[in-house]
Amino acid sequence: MPNEPKVIDGRAIAEKVYAELRREITALKAQGTTPGLAVVLVGDDPASRAYVRSKDKMCRELGLHSVKLELPADTSQPELLARVDELNHDPAIHGILVQSPPPKQIDESAIVRALDPAKDVDGFHPLNIAKLALGDASGFVPCTPLGCLRLLKESGVAISGAHVVVLGRSMIVGKPLALLLMQKGIDATVTVVHSRTRNLAEISRAADVVVAAIGQAGFVRAEHVREGAVVIDVGINRVEDGAAPRGYRLVGDVAFDEVAPKSVAITPVPGGVGPMTIAMLMSNTVKAAKASRTRSP
């Protein structure tokens, strides 16, 4: 008889994070500091615009100082660098996020390197990646990996000593998540697999926890997961669906209906990892505001 899996509710866990953050924000404001987040959007990509809107909305709900900087699609690299520099030197801004992906004329890696690492709440600056690798807690961990870890912890998953297989090696999820899970005190045994991995299904079936971040709709099938595994689906893909109101629906990298019966716990798409990514962005912004109070002027 198939398992009745626990569906991990990312929205409920995100609300728990926000309740904690509201207390921290109130305390910071009492000390004269309102955490500030600037989100920069270049161009008018609909998905990016929706993400920026949701981040701005959450900032305002939490009482953060929110700056939404929308620049035209033909913004040049020097123009964008100049705006980033202004935000780096703005004392009211503690976190800066440049929405990805930018238009083709923008060198995204150069923009990330131009950010003040102390305001890089996305956690992609080389200094923050180095701090993650070194186990230095003063850096910022990328939001989606941090959200995955919080989901696992809040769901009571025993991570210490567990074998976690991460499908995907991107700098956004796969690599930083592997570094995070291997840290002392978290203590997972991590295997990273990708599209070129031989015997991928055999490797992932050995996992206690499977994290799917490979960017292909329904890639993870029943054959990839052992009975009783925990499955975290990071993917978010649009698939055409004439019956859906918008003509498409959102699905993850996991074939949910096929994998869920084998899982002891699984995240849905939407409503799993997605809400946690924004929650962790807010958390990193509050962390940046706290750290700004301890730095010398």
C-alpha positions as CSV (number, residue, x, y, z in Angstrom):
1,M,0.0,0.0,0.0
2,P,1.5,3.4,-1.0
3,N,2.6,5.9,1.7
4,E,0.5,8.9,2.6
5,P,3.3,11.4,2.3
6,K,3.6,14.5,4.4
7,V,3.2,17.5,2.0
8,I,5.6,20.1,3.3
9,D,3.8,23.5,3.5
10,G,6.3,26.1,2.5
11,R,3.8,28.9,2.9
12,A,3.1,28.0,6.6
13,I,6.9,27.7,7.4
14,A,7.5,31.0,5.6
15,E,4.8,32.6,7.9
16,K,6.7,31.2,10.9
17,V,9.9,33.0,9.6
18,Y,8.0,36.2,9.2
19,A,6.6,36.1,12.7
20,E,10.3,35.8,14.0
21,L,11.4,38.6,11.7
22,R,8.6,41.0,12.8
23,R,10.0,40.7,16.4
24,E,13.5,41.4,15.2
25,I,12.4,44.3,13.0
26,T,10.5,45.9,15.9
27,A,13.6,45.6,18.0
28,L,15.8,47.2,15.3
29,K,13.4,50.0,14.8
30,A,13.4,50.7,18.5
31,Q,17.2,51.1,18.2
32,G,16.8,53.5,15.3
33,T,17.4,51.2,12.3
34,T,14.8,50.3,9.7
35,P,16.1,47.4,7.5
36,G,16.1,48.6,3.9
37,L,16.1,46.4,0.7
38,A,16.6,47.7,-2.8
39,V,15.5,45.5,-5.7
40,V,16.7,46.5,-9.1
41,L,14.9,45.3,-12.2
42,V,16.3,46.0,-15.7
43,G,13.8,45.5,-18.5
44,D,10.3,44.2,-18.5
45,D,10.4,40.4,-18.3
46,P,7.0,39.4,-17.0
47,A,8.3,36.7,-14.6
48,S,11.0,39.0,-13.2
49,R,8.4,41.8,-12.8
50,A,6.2,39.4,-10.8
51,Y,9.1,38.4,-8.6
52,V,10.0,42.0,-7.9
53,R,6.4,42.8,-7.1
54,S,6.1,40.0,-4.6
55,K,9.4,41.0,-2.9
56,D,8.4,44.6,-2.6
57,K,5.0,43.6,-1.3
58,M,6.5,41.5,1.5
59,C,8.9,44.2,2.4
60,R,6.0,46.6,3.0
61,E,4.0,44.0,4.9
62,L,7.0,43.5,7.3
63,G,7.6,47.2,7.6
64,L,10.9,47.3,5.9
65,H,12.2,50.3,3.9
66,S,11.7,49.1,0.3
67,V,13.2,50.6,-2.9
68,K,12.0,49.2,-6.2
69,L,14.3,50.5,-9.0
70,E,12.9,49.7,-12.5
71,L,15.3,50.5,-15.3
72,P,14.6,50.4,-19.1
73,A,15.7,47.3,-21.1
74,D,18.4,49.3,-22.9
75,T,20.2,50.3,-19.7
76,S,23.9,50.1,-20.3
77,Q,26.4,48.3,-18.1
78,P,28.0,51.5,-16.9
79,E,24.6,53.0,-16.1
80,L,23.6,49.9,-14.0
81,L,27.0,49.9,-12.2
82,A,26.5,53.6,-11.3
83,R,23.1,52.8,-9.8
84,V,24.5,49.9,-7.8
85,D,27.3,52.1,-6.5
86,E,24.7,54.7,-5.3
87,L,22.9,51.9,-3.4
88,N,26.2,50.6,-2.0
89,H,26.7,54.1,-0.4
90,D,23.1,54.6,0.7
91,P,23.0,54.1,4.5
92,A,19.3,53.5,4.4
93,I,19.8,50.4,2.2
94,H,21.1,47.3,3.9
95,G,20.4,44.8,1.1
96,I,20.6,45.0,-2.7
97,L,19.2,42.5,-5.2
98,V,19.6,42.9,-8.9
99,Q,16.9,40.7,-10.4
100,S,18.1,37.9,-12.6
101,P,18.3,37.4,-15.6
102,P,19.3,40.9,-16.9
103,P,19.2,41.8,-20.6
104,K,21.9,40.5,-22.8
105,Q,24.1,43.6,-22.8
106,I,24.6,43.3,-19.0
107,D,27.4,41.2,-17.6
108,E,25.6,39.7,-14.6
109,S,28.8,38.4,-12.9
110,A,30.3,41.9,-13.1
111,I,27.2,43.4,-11.5
112,V,27.4,40.8,-8.6
113,R,31.1,41.6,-8.0
114,A,30.3,45.3,-7.9
115,L,27.8,44.8,-5.0
116,D,29.0,45.6,-1.5
117,P,29.4,42.1,-0.1
118,A,27.8,43.4,3.2
119,K,24.7,44.2,1.2
120,D,24.7,41.2,-1.1
121,V,21.6,39.6,0.4
122,D,21.3,37.2,-2.5
123,G,24.6,35.6,-1.4
124,F,26.2,35.4,-4.8
125,H,29.2,37.7,-4.3
126,P,32.5,35.8,-4.5
127,L,33.3,36.8,-0.9
128,N,30.0,35.4,0.4
129,I,30.4,32.2,-1.5
130,A,33.9,31.9,0.0
131,K,32.5,32.5,3.5
132,L,30.0,29.7,2.9
133,A,32.7,27.4,1.8
134,L,34.8,28.3,4.9
135,G,31.8,28.0,7.3
136,D,32.0,31.7,8.2
137,A,28.5,32.6,9.5
138,S,29.1,36.3,8.9
139,G,28.4,35.9,5.1
140,F,25.1,35.6,3.3
141,V,23.9,32.2,2.1
142,P,21.9,32.2,-1.2
143,C,18.2,32.4,-0.4
144,T,16.9,29.2,-2.0
145,P,19.4,26.8,-0.4
146,L,18.8,28.5,2.9
147,G,15.1,28.0,2.4
148,C,15.6,24.3,1.6
149,L,17.5,23.8,4.8
150,R,14.8,25.6,6.9
151,L,12.1,23.4,5.2
152,L,14.0,20.3,6.2
153,K,14.6,21.4,9.8
154,E,11.0,22.6,10.3
155,S,9.7,19.3,8.9
156,G,11.7,17.3,11.5
157,V,14.0,15.7,8.9
158,A,17.1,14.2,10.5
159,I,19.9,15.8,8.3
160,S,23.0,14.9,10.4
161,G,24.6,11.9,8.9
162,A,21.9,11.6,6.2
163,H,22.8,11.1,2.5
164,V,21.5,14.0,0.5
165,V,21.5,13.8,-3.3
166,V,21.3,17.2,-5.0
167,L,20.3,17.1,-8.7
168,G,21.8,20.2,-10.3
169,R,25.1,22.1,-10.0
170,S,24.0,25.7,-10.5
171,M,25.5,28.5,-8.5
172,I,22.0,29.5,-7.6
173,V,21.0,26.3,-5.9
174,G,23.1,23.1,-6.4
175,K,26.6,24.2,-5.4
176,P,25.8,26.5,-2.5
177,L,23.3,24.0,-1.1
178,A,25.9,21.3,-1.2
179,L,28.3,23.6,0.7
180,L,25.6,24.5,3.2
181,L,24.6,20.9,3.9
182,M,28.2,19.8,4.4
183,Q,28.9,22.4,7.1
184,K,29.8,21.3,10.6
185,G,26.7,21.2,12.7
186,I,24.5,20.3,9.7
187,D,26.6,17.3,8.8
188,A,24.9,15.8,5.8
189,T,26.8,13.6,3.4
190,V,26.2,15.2,0.0
191,T,26.3,13.8,-3.5
192,V,25.8,16.3,-6.4
193,V,24.6,14.8,-9.7
194,H,23.8,16.5,-13.0
195,S,22.8,15.9,-16.6
196,R,26.1,14.2,-17.4
197,T,26.1,11.9,-14.4
198,R,26.2,8.2,-15.2
199,N,23.7,5.9,-13.4
200,L,21.9,9.0,-12.0
201,A,18.7,7.1,-11.0
202,E,20.8,4.5,-9.2
203,I,22.7,7.2,-7.2
204,S,19.6,9.2,-6.3
205,R,17.8,6.0,-5.2
206,A,20.5,5.7,-2.5
207,A,19.5,9.0,-1.0
208,D,17.7,9.7,2.3
209,V,16.9,13.2,0.9
210,V,16.6,14.1,-2.8
211,V,16.7,17.8,-3.8
212,A,15.7,18.4,-7.4
213,A,17.1,21.6,-8.9
214,I,17.8,20.5,-12.4
215,G,15.5,22.8,-14.3
216,Q,13.5,20.2,-16.2
217,A,9.8,19.7,-15.6
218,G,9.0,16.3,-14.2
219,F,12.6,15.0,-14.5
220,V,12.5,13.1,-11.2
221,R,10.4,10.0,-11.6
222,A,9.6,7.1,-9.3
223,E,12.7,5.3,-10.4
224,H,14.9,8.1,-8.9
225,V,13.5,7.8,-5.4
226,R,13.6,5.0,-2.8
227,E,10.7,4.2,-0.5
228,G,10.6,6.5,2.5
229,A,12.8,9.3,1.0
230,V,12.3,13.0,1.6
231,V,11.9,15.0,-1.7
232,I,12.5,18.7,-2.0
233,D,11.5,20.1,-5.4
234,V,13.2,23.4,-6.2
235,G,12.1,23.5,-9.8
236,I,9.5,25.9,-11.2
237,N,8.5,25.3,-14.8
238,R,5.6,26.5,-16.9
239,V,3.9,23.9,-19.0
240,E,1.1,24.6,-21.4
241,D,-2.4,23.7,-20.2
242,G,-5.4,24.8,-22.2
243,A,-7.7,24.0,-19.3
244,A,-5.8,26.4,-16.9
245,P,-7.1,30.0,-16.7
246,R,-3.7,31.4,-17.9
247,G,-3.1,28.7,-20.5
248,Y,-0.3,27.2,-18.4
249,R,0.4,25.7,-15.0
250,L,3.4,25.6,-12.8
251,V,5.1,22.3,-12.1
252,G,8.3,21.3,-10.4
253,D,11.3,19.2,-11.4
254,V,9.6,16.2,-9.7
255,A,6.7,14.2,-11.2
256,F,4.7,14.7,-8.0
257,D,1.9,12.2,-8.5
258,E,4.4,9.5,-9.3
259,V,7.0,10.3,-6.6
260,A,4.8,11.3,-3.7
261,P,3.5,7.8,-2.9
262,K,7.1,6.6,-2.4
263,S,8.1,9.7,-0.2
264,V,7.7,10.1,3.5
265,A,7.7,13.9,2.9
266,I,7.6,16.1,-0.3
267,T,7.3,19.7,-1.2
268,P,4.6,20.8,-3.7
269,V,5.0,23.2,-6.6
270,P,3.8,25.9,-6.1
271,G,3.7,26.4,-2.3
272,G,6.9,24.6,-1.3
273,V,10.4,26.1,-1.8
274,G,9.1,29.3,-3.6
275,P,7.7,31.0,-0.5
276,M,10.8,30.2,1.5
277,T,13.1,31.9,-1.0
278,I,11.4,35.2,-0.4
279,A,11.3,34.6,3.3
280,M,15.1,34.0,3.4
281,L,15.7,37.2,1.4
282,M,13.8,39.1,4.1
283,S,15.8,37.2,6.7
284,N,19.1,38.1,5.0
285,T,18.1,41.7,4.8
286,V,17.4,41.9,8.6
287,K,20.7,40.1,9.2
288,A,22.4,42.8,7.1
289,A,20.7,45.6,9.0
290,K,21.9,44.1,12.3
291,A,25.4,43.7,11.0
292,S,25.5,47.4,9.9
293,R,25.0,48.5,13.5
294,T,28.1,46.7,14.6
295,R,30.4,48.0,11.8
296,S,32.5,51.1,12.4
297,P,31.2,54.2,10.5
